[in-house]
Amino acid sequence: MTALVHHYGLLALFLVVMLESGGVPLPGETALIAAGVFASRGHLDVVAVVAVAAAAAIVGDNLGYWVGRTGGRRLIERSRLLSRWSERVLPWGESFFRRHGPKTIFIGRFFSVLRVTAAWMAGISRMHWWTFFLWNAAGGICWAALVGLVAYYAGQAAGDAISHYGLIGGGVLVALLLATFVALHFWRKRLVESP
């Protein structure tokens, strides 16, 4: 993913984040992190990285919403395997989106599985488009700014540590950052699984 972002820059970032947001399981967050690190090295502009990622997230989610709204249920019911699954899951999902739709759209941007499926489910459950759009835009902008800036400053800090403390200092900083990301991952997973 980093090679794709390195060679094609903001266009690759836009396409990967947009497709992931529209429902294609691609590593959009990884592309944003790679772009943030490249920006910290002076290869991309961090403001452009955040703006492109936010725009891609909003466009992709809206595409996913409209696909879900116009044909998502029919598409799921065509497959025999998915049809049996949908009979159990869709009524629960529609009820859930009636009660918690806006906050799910906003928070879903920060969780990989929800990032790929929330827009479709909002469309299938016929969430009002303006409500979806506003919460989706807020989530996309916050996600792009947070992930893009963390990657930018972490990449900058790693570069500074390597130049100041040598390769071992940079390695220690990278190990600390990795430990932080792993801890956050398990914390988020625990939040999702808790009742």
Beta strands, then each sheet from edge to edge (+ up, - down):
end
